[in-house]
């Protein structure tokens, strides 16, 4: 059996059933289990985004407050 209900599935982000993607908390737990710190990864990713795009665009796309992304952009060295 090679479906998303099979935990040994080779799918990148398997969910329980078709149309029901994996919950972010479940994915974070799996990533932590293999030794990747999710908080540090998320922080690094958003800082990279604010270097490449305007902070308000990143805020809207990712659901962050505009002040937060502006602060992160400043800390990351964006102008």
trRosetta pair geometry for C-beta under 8 A, 3 or more apart (Angstrom, degrees):
i j d omega theta_ij theta_ji phi_ij phi_ji
1 5 7.6 -47 151 76 129 94
1 6 4.9 167 110 -68 101 136
2 6 6.4 -80 -119 46 21 150
2 9 6.1 118 -166 -122 55 80
2 10 7.2 -15 -157 18 104 93
3 6 5.4 106 56 1 62 100
3 9 6.3 -78 90 -95 22 131
3 14 8.0 118 142 -144 48 124
4 9 5.9 -74 -106 19 31 177
4 11 5.8 -34 -94 35 78 158
4 14 3.7 175 -142 -159 80 96
4 15 5.3 12 167 53 142 54
4 16 6.9 64 124 110 109 5
4 17 6.9 160 82 -106 123 13
4 18 7.0 147 25 -67 136 54
5 9 7.9 103 51 -39 31 134
5 14 7.9 -142 -34 170 22 124
5 16 6.5 41 -99 -171 77 50
5 17 6.9 24 -65 -82 102 59
6 9 4.5 119 81 -50 91 92
6 14 7.8 -88 63 -164 60 163
7 14 8.0 -174 -117 81 36 146
9 14 4.9 91 77 -69 139 153
11 14 4.2 105 74 -66 125 91
13 21 6.2 13 133 -158 116 99
13 22 5.2 -128 179 22 86 120
13 27 6.8 -10 -134 -101 99 128
14 22 6.4 71 85 -50 42 115
15 18 7.7 132 66 -95 114 14
15 19 7.8 -112 77 72 149 28
15 20 4.4 -179 146 100 136 67
15 21 4.5 -126 -68 -130 131 19
15 22 4.9 -142 -94 -46 67 57
16 20 5.1 -35 51 100 90 131
17 20 4.7 50 57 27 78 122
22 26 5.2 -119 -177 81 96 121
22 27 5.2 106 123 -56 125 99
23 26 4.6 89 62 5 86 104
23 27 7.1 -160 91 -5 44 86
24 27 5.5 -56 -146 40 35 112
24 28 6.1 39 155 -23 68 105
25 28 5.6 -51 -145 35 31 113
25 29 6.5 35 154 -22 63 103
26 29 5.8 -51 -152 32 32 113
26 30 6.7 30 151 -16 63 104
27 30 5.8 -56 -152 36 34 110
27 31 6.3 32 152 -18 67 107
28 31 5.7 -55 -145 38 32 110
28 32 6.2 34 155 -19 66 106
28 38 4.7 20 -146 -93 95 169
29 32 5.7 -53 -147 38 30 111
29 33 6.4 38 151 -27 62 105
30 33 5.5 -50 -150 28 32 118
30 34 7.0 17 157 -8 62 102
31 34 6.3 -63 -156 39 33 99
31 36 4.8 -65 172 68 90 112
31 38 5.5 99 92 -75 128 102
31 41 7.7 -85 157 30 142 157
32 35 7.7 67 -177 -61 35 12
32 36 6.9 -102 -88 66 31 61
32 37 7.2 48 -113 -112 77 37
32 38 6.0 -57 -62 -16 90 107
36 41 6.2 30 162 -44 103 141
37 40 4.2 46 100 21 118 112
37 41 6.3 162 90 -15 62 90
38 41 5.6 -60 -144 41 32 113
38 42 6.0 33 159 -21 69 107
39 42 5.9 -54 -145 36 28 109
39 43 6.3 27 156 -17 63 108
40 43 5.8 -55 -146 38 30 111
40 44 6.3 30 156 -18 65 108
41 44 5.8 -55 -145 38 29 110
41 45 6.2 30 155 -21 64 108
42 45 5.7 -56 -148 35 29 113
42 46 6.5 22 159 -14 65 105
43 46 6.2 -57 -146 38 29 103
43 47 6.3 28 156 -17 63 109
44 47 5.8 -58 -148 38 29 111
44 48 6.4 31 154 -20 64 106
45 48 5.8 -56 -152 35 30 111
45 49 6.5 33 151 -21 64 105
46 49 5.3 -49 -148 33 38 116
46 50 6.5 31 156 -16 68 103
46 58 6.8 116 -157 173 81 131
46 62 6.8 -167 -111 111 105 175
46 64 7.2 92 -146 -46 138 154
46 69 7.4 -115 176 -115 111 85
46 72 6.0 -26 126 164 108 161
47 50 6.1 -55 -146 38 32 105
47 51 6.7 34 152 -21 62 105
47 72 5.8 -126 -96 174 70 106
47 75 7.4 -77 -121 92 112 99
47 76 4.3 164 -164 -92 95 131
48 51 5.7 -56 -154 32 34 113
48 52 6.5 15 155 -8 66 112
48 76 7.9 -157 -63 -152 28 147
49 52 6.0 -73 -150 44 30 101
49 53 5.8 -30 174 33 72 109
49 58 4.7 126 132 -120 118 126
49 62 7.4 95 109 -31 169 140
50 53 6.8 -72 -115 63 28 71
50 55 5.1 30 -138 -96 105 78
50 58 5.2 -81 -80 7 74 165
50 69 5.6 -179 -96 -173 125 87
50 72 5.3 139 6 105 162 101
50 73 3.9 -127 164 -85 126 82
50 76 5.7 129 82 36 111 147
50 78 5.6 -120 137 -11 89 154
51 73 7.4 167 -67 -135 48 73
51 76 5.4 -112 -62 136 99 132
51 77 7.2 22 -107 69 107 84
51 78 5.2 -151 -107 -73 54 108
53 57 4.8 -98 156 80 116 128
53 58 5.4 138 86 -53 114 93
54 57 4.6 90 68 3 87 107
54 58 7.2 -161 94 -5 45 86
55 58 5.6 -56 -148 38 36 111
55 59 6.2 41 154 -24 68 105
55 66 6.8 99 128 -159 100 68
55 69 4.0 157 -170 127 92 102
55 70 4.7 120 131 -80 161 54
55 72 7.3 152 -126 62 113 88
55 73 4.3 -87 -73 -30 121 142
55 78 7.3 154 -52 95 102 149
56 59 5.4 -50 -145 34 34 116
56 60 6.4 33 157 -17 66 104
56 66 5.3 8 -109 -127 77 109
56 69 7.0 165 -71 82 27 135
56 70 7.9 23 -56 -62 69 94
57 60 6.0 -56 -150 37 29 108
57 61 6.2 24 155 -16 65 112
58 61 5.8 -60 -142 41 29 109
58 62 5.9 -7 171 11 67 117
58 64 6.8 -7 125 42 84 126
58 69 4.9 166 84 -147 110 142
59 62 6.8 -77 -137 52 17 87
59 63 7.8 -100 176 84 51 6
59 64 4.6 -99 -129 77 66 86
59 65 6.3 -46 -150 118 121 14
59 66 4.6 114 140 -89 178 54
59 68 7.0 132 -111 62 106 89
59 69 4.2 -128 -63 4 94 142
62 69 8.0 131 53 -82 118 127
64 68 4.9 -115 172 80 108 126
64 69 5.1 115 101 -48 132 101
65 68 4.4 92 63 1 87 106
65 69 7.3 -172 86 -3 46 83
66 69 6.0 -58 -147 41 34 103
66 70 6.1 36 155 -21 68 108
67 70 5.7 -54 -145 37 30 113
67 71 6.3 33 154 -21 64 106
68 71 5.8 -57 -151 35 29 111
68 72 6.4 25 152 -15 64 107
69 72 5.5 -51 -143 40 37 112
69 73 6.1 44 154 -25 66 103
70 73 5.6 -50 -148 33 30 114
70 74 6.5 32 152 -19 62 104
71 74 5.8 -54 -152 35 31 112
71 75 6.4 28 152 -15 65 108
72 75 5.6 -55 -145 40 33 111
72 76 6.0 28 156 -17 67 111
73 76 5.8 -61 -144 41 27 107
73 78 4.0 -63 -176 57 88 130
74 77 7.9 60 176 -57 27 16
74 78 6.9 -76 -69 57 28 80
